[in-house]
Amino acid sequence: MKTQIHSEALRQPNGHFSQATAIEARGRLVFISGMTARRPDGSIAGIGDVEAQTRQVCENLKAAVEAAGGTLDDICRVDVYVRNIENFERIHKVRREYFRAPLPASTMVEVSKLVSPDYLIEISAVAVLPDA
């Protein structure tokens, strides 16, 4: 259902994402709110450790899409907000553990603040779940 788009007219992505992602317009759209490193018990995972926080964020994305009846493979777009863009490679190292081809389209931006000063990353996502 999801297809990774590649154009020779564009630079190859330097991270774990696609230039664009095409989705058939059938199915159910799921908009996942920004997920942080907050665990189900309310504690924050990996304070000061962007890889640990990214892993918890990905687990939270996984839980949200599974609650909707899908999988991480159904995610077609992620928007990533980070406190330090220099952590790009470390974040994508963890993303490789969770997302496989065809990869979601992605935007990553550095922001000065997130909801808690302990958060280093937040990711929102859009998934398209196939009709059952």
VOMARSE-354529 format. One record per residue (C-alpha): residue number from 1; residue in one letter; x, y, z. Coordinates in nm, 3 decimals, always signed. Example, Ala and Ser with C-alpha at 12.3 -4.5 7.8 and 13.67 -1.06 7.14 Angstrom:
2
 num residu       u       v       w
   1      A  +1.230  -0.450  +0.780
   2      S  +1.367  -0.106  +0.714
***
This chain:
132
 num residu       u       v       w
   1      M  +0.000  +0.000  +0.000
   2      K  +0.288  +0.239  +0.076
   3      T  +0.548  +0.319  -0.191
   4      Q  +0.878  +0.495  -0.141
   5      I  +0.936  +0.761  -0.409
   6      H  +1.286  +0.828  -0.541
   7      S  +1.396  +1.096  -0.787
   8      E  +1.742  +1.130  -0.936
   9      A  +1.666  +1.506  -0.952
  10      L  +1.680  +1.517  -0.571
  11      R  +1.968  +1.453  -0.332
  12      Q  +1.963  +1.110  -0.169
  13      P  +1.839  +1.142  +0.193
  14      N  +2.122  +1.147  +0.445
  15      G  +1.903  +0.991  +0.714
  16      H  +1.656  +0.706  +0.751
  17      F  +1.361  +0.844  +0.550
  18      S  +1.235  +0.870  +0.195
  19      Q  +1.220  +1.170  -0.036
  20      A  +0.845  +1.114  -0.064
  21      T  +0.594  +0.842  +0.014
  22      A  +0.290  +0.754  -0.196
  23      I  -0.018  +0.594  -0.044
  24      E  -0.327  +0.459  -0.215
  25      A  -0.617  +0.681  -0.106
  26      R  -0.813  +0.393  +0.047
  27      G  -0.799  +0.304  +0.411
  28      R  -0.813  +0.493  +0.736
  29      L  -0.594  +0.792  +0.818
  30      V  -0.450  +0.797  +1.168
  31      F  -0.295  +1.120  +1.296
  32      I  -0.065  +1.049  +1.590
  33      S  -0.001  +1.339  +1.824
  34      G  +0.352  +1.436  +1.915
  35      M  +0.503  +1.155  +2.119
  36      T  +0.771  +1.225  +2.376
  37      A  +0.987  +1.000  +2.592
  38      R  +0.718  +0.972  +2.858
  39      R  +0.665  +0.613  +2.973
  40      P  +0.317  +0.474  +3.052
  41      D  +0.384  +0.528  +3.425
  42      G  +0.448  +0.899  +3.364
  43      S  +0.823  +0.894  +3.411
  44      I  +1.057  +1.025  +3.142
  45      A  +1.290  +0.774  +2.976
  46      G  +1.654  +0.856  +2.908
  47      I  +1.689  +1.201  +3.060
  48      G  +1.995  +1.348  +2.889
  49      D  +2.022  +1.055  +2.642
  50      V  +1.876  +1.127  +2.297
  51      E  +1.906  +0.764  +2.182
  52      A  +1.713  +0.632  +2.483
  53      Q  +1.451  +0.903  +2.437
  54      T  +1.420  +0.830  +2.065
  55      R  +1.371  +0.462  +2.144
  56      Q  +1.090  +0.545  +2.391
  57      V  +0.931  +0.785  +2.141
  58      C  +0.934  +0.510  +1.877
  59      E  +0.782  +0.265  +2.126
  60      N  +0.510  +0.522  +2.196
  61      L  +0.445  +0.568  +1.822
  62      K  +0.427  +0.191  +1.789
  63      A  +0.176  +0.165  +2.074
  64      A  -0.042  +0.440  +1.926
  65      V  -0.052  +0.295  +1.574
  66      E  -0.114  -0.055  +1.710
  67      A  -0.404  +0.077  +1.921
  68      A  -0.554  +0.203  +1.595
  69      G  -0.514  -0.143  +1.439
  70      G  -0.194  -0.083  +1.241
  71      T  +0.182  -0.125  +1.257
  72      L  +0.483  +0.100  +1.219
  73      D  +0.488  -0.006  +0.853
  74      D  +0.163  +0.190  +0.808
  75      I  +0.328  +0.519  +0.909
  76      C  +0.384  +0.728  +0.597
  77      R  +0.506  +1.056  +0.751
  78      V  +0.684  +1.170  +1.065
  79      D  +0.759  +1.519  +1.189
  80      V  +1.052  +1.526  +1.429
  81      Y  +1.125  +1.809  +1.671
  82      V  +1.463  +1.803  +1.843
  83      R  +1.642  +2.023  +2.092
  84      N  +1.979  +1.971  +1.916
  85      I  +1.995  +1.901  +1.542
  86      E  +2.351  +1.775  +1.587
  87      N  +2.193  +1.454  +1.724
  88      F  +2.063  +1.376  +1.372
  89      E  +2.280  +1.064  +1.322
  90      R  +2.210  +0.926  +1.670
  91      I  +1.836  +0.970  +1.618
  92      H  +1.843  +0.800  +1.278
  93      K  +2.049  +0.514  +1.422
  94      V  +1.753  +0.437  +1.649
  95      R  +1.495  +0.500  +1.377
  96      R  +1.661  +0.223  +1.172
  97      E  +1.556  -0.020  +1.447
  98      Y  +1.188  +0.071  +1.401
  99      F  +1.122  +0.177  +1.043
 100      R  +1.187  -0.040  +0.739
 101      A  +1.145  +0.025  +0.369
 102      P  +0.942  +0.173  +0.223
 103      L  +1.041  +0.449  +0.465
 104      P  +0.812  +0.728  +0.577
 105      A  +0.863  +1.081  +0.453
 106      S  +1.015  +1.294  +0.729
 107      T  +1.092  +1.644  +0.844
 108      M  +1.328  +1.721  +1.131
 109      V  +1.361  +2.064  +1.286
 110      E  +1.548  +2.200  +1.585
 111      V  +1.332  +2.381  +1.839
 112      S  +1.437  +2.587  +2.140
 113      K  +1.189  +2.430  +2.382
 114      L  +0.958  +2.132  +2.416
 115      V  +0.682  +2.086  +2.677
 116      S  +0.933  +1.968  +2.940
 117      P  +1.296  +2.079  +2.964
 118      D  +1.385  +1.709  +3.001
 119      Y  +1.253  +1.621  +2.654
 120      L  +1.515  +1.606  +2.378
 121      I  +1.284  +1.485  +2.099
 122      E  +0.918  +1.470  +2.000
 123      I  +0.773  +1.294  +1.695
 124      S  +0.425  +1.316  +1.544
 125      A  +0.313  +1.082  +1.268
 126      V  +0.051  +1.008  +1.004
 127      A  -0.041  +0.650  +0.924
 128      V  -0.269  +0.502  +0.659
 129      L  -0.427  +0.175  +0.770
 130      P  -0.552  -0.056  +0.496
 131      D  -0.919  -0.142  +0.481
 132      A  -0.983  -0.459  +0.678
***
